[in-house]
Amino acid sequence: MKFGGVPSVSGIDLSLPPDHPDTPRIIGTGKRKGQPRIHVGCAKWNKADLQNFYPKGTKDELVYYASQFNAIELNATFYRQFPPAQFANWAKKVPDGFKFYPKVVQDVSHFARLKNVDRLVDDYVHAVRYLGDRLGGVFLQMHENFSPKDIDRIEPFLNNWPKDVPLAMEFRHTDWYNNEPIAMQLYSMLDAHRVMNIITDTAGRRDLLHMRPTTPSAFVRYVGANDPVSDRSRLDEWVLRLKTWVALGIEDIRFFVHQNHELESPLLAAIFIQKLNAALGTKLKVPQTLDEQETLF
């Protein structure tokens, strides 16, 4: 993910900001028993993007990917509408418990910009439902120029969104989070419709790091800056924050690892999983990397 990319992290405060004052209350509305549901993965499974991940001779990249991770963000669905049969085929290739989180097609978010999109949404949702119980939810990424002047488009869109398909939304214009009255309006709408407020952590856009979930779940898009030291130390901070949220009662954690240049996203995800297991006592599988001698810590 090139969004928020910087040539150097020097001089940038990469620490996580404090939680929003409402965050403990929102997370505390969950009714979790036992450990939270945790899904960690990358954005894509193709070999060109996940370099140094697939063993030589791998015949089906999705099958192998799903043997190592329990989720995929699935950005490919943003660029075109896939037919139902394609989603059904993907679902057959992954094991029980694996979840897809496909991005809503750009016709809805970037071209129509949420206006008069009922038919587009119907077609998209009809297709992704063919993932069956492998569908974890979908996410909608709005263009950077979708600003608070367009706020009147959000409520009608959410009113018509099918309630049986969990939705998360990502907003990229700075005023959604840095204009307090606007932010409160946005939070109120997402709260009311049980729509997840995606947290995007990327080095060049610290203004979007709002730390304000709108459900007792977290959907985090973490973007490494291809800096070996800071990429890992930022993951340490996320583990500590998620440990706090688990204590507050969070039900569901969805954490997807990107880099500005996808060189070691699977390795960073493996490091994160290992650290999370140590902090929470969970037993998520730690994906293998081709360099098995590398110490994850």
C-alpha positions as CSV (number, residue, x, y, z in Angstrom):
1,M,0.0,0.0,0.0
2,K,1.6,3.2,-1.1
3,F,-0.8,5.4,0.8
4,G,1.0,7.4,3.4
5,G,4.4,6.4,2.1
6,V,7.4,8.5,3.1
7,P,11.1,8.5,1.9
8,S,12.3,8.3,5.5
9,V,10.6,8.0,8.9
10,S,13.2,10.4,10.4
11,G,11.5,13.1,12.5
12,I,8.1,11.5,12.4
13,D,6.3,10.6,15.6
14,L,5.3,7.0,15.0
15,S,3.9,6.3,18.4
16,L,0.2,5.4,18.8
17,P,-1.9,8.3,20.1
18,P,-4.0,7.8,23.3
19,D,-7.4,6.1,22.9
20,H,-10.3,8.4,22.2
21,P,-12.3,9.1,25.4
22,D,-15.2,7.0,24.1
23,T,-13.1,4.0,23.2
24,P,-13.3,2.1,26.5
25,R,-17.1,2.5,26.5
26,I,-17.5,1.3,22.9
27,I,-15.2,-1.7,23.4
28,G,-16.9,-2.5,26.7
29,T,-20.3,-3.0,25.0
30,G,-19.1,-6.4,23.7
31,K,-20.4,-9.6,25.2
32,R,-17.4,-11.7,24.7
33,K,-16.8,-15.0,26.5
34,G,-13.3,-16.3,26.5
35,Q,-10.7,-15.1,24.0
36,P,-11.6,-12.6,21.3
37,R,-11.7,-13.7,17.7
38,I,-8.5,-12.7,16.0
39,H,-7.7,-12.7,12.3
40,V,-4.4,-11.6,10.9
41,G,-3.2,-11.5,7.3
42,C,-1.9,-9.6,4.3
43,A,-3.8,-7.8,1.6
44,K,-3.0,-10.1,-1.3
45,W,-1.9,-13.7,-1.9
46,N,-0.2,-13.5,-5.3
47,K,3.5,-14.4,-5.5
48,A,4.6,-11.2,-7.1
49,D,3.5,-9.2,-4.0
50,L,4.4,-11.7,-1.3
51,Q,8.0,-12.1,-2.1
52,N,10.1,-14.7,-0.3
53,F,7.0,-16.3,1.1
54,Y,6.1,-19.2,-1.1
55,P,8.2,-22.4,-1.2
56,K,9.6,-23.3,-4.6
57,G,7.2,-25.4,-6.5
58,T,4.0,-23.9,-4.9
59,K,1.2,-24.7,-7.3
60,D,-1.7,-22.9,-5.8
61,E,-0.8,-19.7,-4.0
62,L,-4.2,-19.3,-2.2
63,V,-4.1,-22.8,-0.8
64,Y,-0.6,-22.3,0.6
65,Y,-1.4,-18.8,1.9
66,A,-4.5,-20.2,3.7
67,S,-2.3,-22.9,5.3
68,Q,-0.3,-20.1,7.0
69,F,-2.7,-17.3,7.7
70,N,-6.3,-17.3,8.9
71,A,-7.5,-14.2,6.9
72,I,-6.9,-12.2,3.8
73,E,-7.9,-8.6,3.2
74,L,-8.5,-9.2,-0.5
75,N,-7.9,-5.9,-2.3
76,A,-8.4,-7.4,-5.8
77,T,-12.2,-7.0,-5.5
78,F,-11.8,-3.2,-5.4
79,Y,-10.7,-3.0,-9.1
80,R,-13.4,-5.1,-10.7
81,Q,-16.6,-7.0,-10.0
82,F,-15.9,-10.7,-9.7
83,P,-18.6,-13.2,-10.6
84,P,-20.2,-15.3,-7.8
85,A,-18.5,-18.5,-9.2
86,Q,-15.1,-16.9,-8.5
87,F,-15.9,-16.3,-4.8
88,A,-17.3,-19.8,-4.5
89,N,-14.1,-21.2,-6.0
90,W,-11.9,-19.2,-3.5
91,A,-14.0,-20.4,-0.6
92,K,-13.4,-24.1,-1.6
93,K,-9.7,-23.6,-1.4
94,V,-9.4,-22.5,2.2
95,P,-9.9,-24.4,5.5
96,D,-12.6,-24.0,8.2
97,G,-12.0,-20.8,10.2
98,F,-10.3,-18.9,7.4
99,K,-12.0,-15.5,6.6
100,F,-12.0,-13.3,3.6
101,Y,-12.5,-9.5,4.1
102,P,-13.0,-8.2,0.5
103,K,-12.8,-4.6,-0.4
104,V,-16.0,-3.1,-2.0
105,V,-15.6,-2.5,-5.7
106,Q,-14.5,1.1,-6.6
107,D,-17.7,1.7,-8.7
108,V,-19.4,2.2,-5.3
109,S,-16.8,4.2,-3.4
110,H,-14.8,6.1,-5.9
111,F,-17.0,6.5,-9.0
112,A,-20.5,6.8,-7.7
113,R,-19.3,8.0,-4.3
114,L,-22.1,6.3,-2.4
115,K,-24.8,8.0,-4.5
116,N,-27.5,5.9,-6.3
117,V,-25.5,2.7,-5.7
118,D,-28.3,0.3,-4.7
119,R,-27.9,-1.9,-7.8
120,L,-24.1,-1.8,-7.6
121,V,-24.3,-2.9,-3.9
122,D,-26.8,-5.6,-4.7
123,D,-24.6,-7.1,-7.4
124,Y,-21.5,-6.9,-5.2
125,V,-23.1,-8.4,-2.1
126,H,-24.8,-11.1,-4.1
127,A,-21.4,-12.2,-5.3
128,V,-19.4,-12.1,-2.0
129,R,-22.1,-14.1,-0.3
130,Y,-20.8,-17.1,-2.3
131,L,-17.9,-17.1,0.1
132,G,-20.4,-18.6,2.6
133,D,-19.0,-18.9,6.1
134,R,-15.6,-17.9,4.8
135,L,-16.9,-14.3,4.5
136,G,-15.7,-12.4,7.6
137,G,-17.0,-9.1,6.4
138,V,-16.3,-6.4,3.8
139,F,-14.7,-3.0,3.9
140,L,-15.3,0.2,2.0
141,Q,-12.4,2.6,1.4
142,M,-13.4,6.1,0.4
143,H,-11.3,8.3,-1.8
144,E,-9.2,11.0,-0.1
145,N,-11.3,13.7,-1.7
146,F,-14.5,12.3,-0.2
147,S,-14.8,15.0,2.5
148,P,-17.3,16.2,5.0
149,K,-19.2,18.1,2.3
150,D,-20.4,14.7,1.2
151,I,-21.6,13.6,4.7
152,D,-25.2,13.6,3.6
153,R,-24.5,10.6,1.4
154,I,-23.4,8.3,4.2
155,E,-26.6,7.8,6.2
156,P,-28.7,6.8,3.2
157,F,-26.0,4.4,2.1
158,L,-25.9,2.8,5.5
159,N,-29.6,2.6,5.8
160,N,-29.7,0.5,2.6
161,W,-26.6,-1.7,3.4
162,P,-27.7,-5.3,4.0
163,K,-27.4,-5.9,7.7
164,D,-26.3,-9.5,7.5
165,V,-23.0,-8.5,5.8
166,P,-20.6,-6.9,8.3
167,L,-19.2,-3.6,7.0
168,A,-16.1,-1.6,7.9
169,M,-15.4,1.9,6.4
170,E,-12.1,3.8,5.9
171,F,-12.1,7.6,5.5
172,R,-9.0,9.3,4.2
173,H,-9.9,13.0,4.3
174,T,-8.3,14.6,7.3
175,D,-11.4,16.6,8.4
176,W,-13.3,13.4,9.2
177,Y,-11.1,13.0,12.3
178,N,-9.6,16.5,12.9
179,N,-12.8,18.6,12.8
180,E,-14.4,17.6,16.1
181,P,-18.1,18.3,15.3
182,I,-17.7,16.4,12.0
183,A,-15.9,13.5,13.7
184,M,-18.7,13.2,16.3
185,Q,-21.3,13.1,13.5
186,L,-19.4,10.4,11.7
187,Y,-18.9,8.3,14.9
188,S,-22.6,8.6,15.7
189,M,-23.6,7.3,12.3
190,L,-21.2,4.4,12.4
191,D,-22.1,3.6,16.0
192,A,-25.8,3.5,15.2
193,H,-25.4,1.2,12.2
194,R,-22.8,-1.1,13.8
195,V,-20.3,-0.3,11.1
196,M,-16.6,-0.6,12.0
197,N,-14.4,2.5,11.8
198,I,-11.2,1.3,10.2
199,I,-7.9,2.5,11.8
200,T,-5.2,3.1,9.3
201,D,-1.7,3.3,10.7
202,T,0.7,4.6,8.0
203,A,3.8,6.7,8.5
204,G,2.9,9.7,6.3
205,R,-0.7,10.1,7.5
206,R,-0.7,10.3,11.3
207,D,-3.7,12.6,11.1
208,L,-5.9,9.6,10.3
209,L,-4.8,7.5,13.3
210,H,-8.1,8.2,15.2
211,M,-8.1,5.3,17.8
212,R,-11.9,5.5,18.0
213,P,-13.6,2.2,17.2
214,T,-17.4,2.3,16.6
215,T,-18.1,-1.3,17.5
216,P,-16.6,-3.7,20.1
217,S,-14.3,-4.8,17.2
218,A,-11.1,-3.4,15.7
219,F,-10.2,-3.4,12.0
220,V,-6.6,-2.2,11.6
221,R,-4.7,-1.6,8.4
222,Y,-1.1,-1.4,9.4
223,V,1.3,-0.1,6.8
224,G,5.0,-0.6,7.3
225,A,7.4,2.1,6.0
226,N,10.1,-0.4,4.9
227,D,12.1,0.7,7.9
228,P,13.3,-2.5,9.7
229,V,13.5,-0.8,13.2
230,S,10.3,1.3,13.2
231,D,8.2,-1.2,11.4
232,R,8.8,-3.7,14.3
233,S,8.6,-1.3,17.2
234,R,5.3,0.0,15.9
235,L,4.0,-3.6,16.0
236,D,5.1,-3.8,19.6
237,E,2.9,-0.8,20.4
238,W,0.0,-2.4,18.7
239,V,0.3,-5.5,20.7
240,L,0.3,-3.5,24.0
241,R,-2.8,-1.5,22.8
242,L,-4.7,-4.6,21.8
243,K,-3.9,-6.2,25.1
244,T,-5.5,-3.2,26.8
245,W,-8.5,-3.5,24.5
246,V,-8.8,-7.3,25.2
247,A,-9.0,-6.4,28.9
248,L,-11.8,-4.0,28.1
249,G,-13.8,-6.7,26.4
250,I,-13.1,-6.4,22.7
251,E,-14.8,-9.1,20.7
252,D,-13.0,-9.2,17.4
253,I,-9.6,-8.1,16.1
254,R,-8.9,-7.8,12.4
255,F,-5.3,-6.8,11.7
256,F,-3.9,-6.6,8.2
257,V,-0.2,-6.0,7.4
258,H,0.9,-3.9,4.4
259,Q,4.1,-2.2,3.4
260,N,4.7,0.8,1.2
261,H,6.7,-1.6,-0.9
262,E,5.6,-5.2,-0.3
263,L,8.9,-6.8,0.5
264,E,8.3,-8.5,3.8
265,S,4.7,-8.2,4.8
266,P,4.4,-12.0,5.6
267,L,7.4,-11.7,7.9
268,L,6.0,-8.7,9.7
269,A,2.7,-10.4,10.1
270,A,4.5,-13.5,11.5
271,I,6.4,-11.3,14.0
272,F,3.1,-9.6,15.0
273,I,1.4,-13.0,15.5
274,Q,4.2,-14.3,17.6
275,K,4.2,-11.2,19.8
276,L,0.4,-11.3,20.1
277,N,0.5,-15.0,21.2
278,A,3.1,-14.1,23.9
279,A,1.1,-11.2,25.2
280,L,-2.4,-12.7,25.1
281,G,-1.8,-16.4,25.6
282,T,-3.4,-17.1,22.2
283,K,-2.3,-19.9,20.0
284,L,-2.5,-18.4,16.5
285,K,-0.4,-20.2,14.0
286,V,2.9,-18.4,13.2
287,P,3.4,-18.4,9.4
288,Q,6.6,-19.9,8.1
289,T,9.0,-17.7,6.2
290,L,11.6,-18.9,3.7
291,D,14.4,-17.8,6.0
292,E,13.6,-20.1,8.9
293,Q,16.8,-19.1,10.7
294,E,15.6,-15.5,11.2
295,T,14.7,-14.7,14.8
296,L,11.2,-13.2,14.8
297,F,11.9,-11.3,18.0
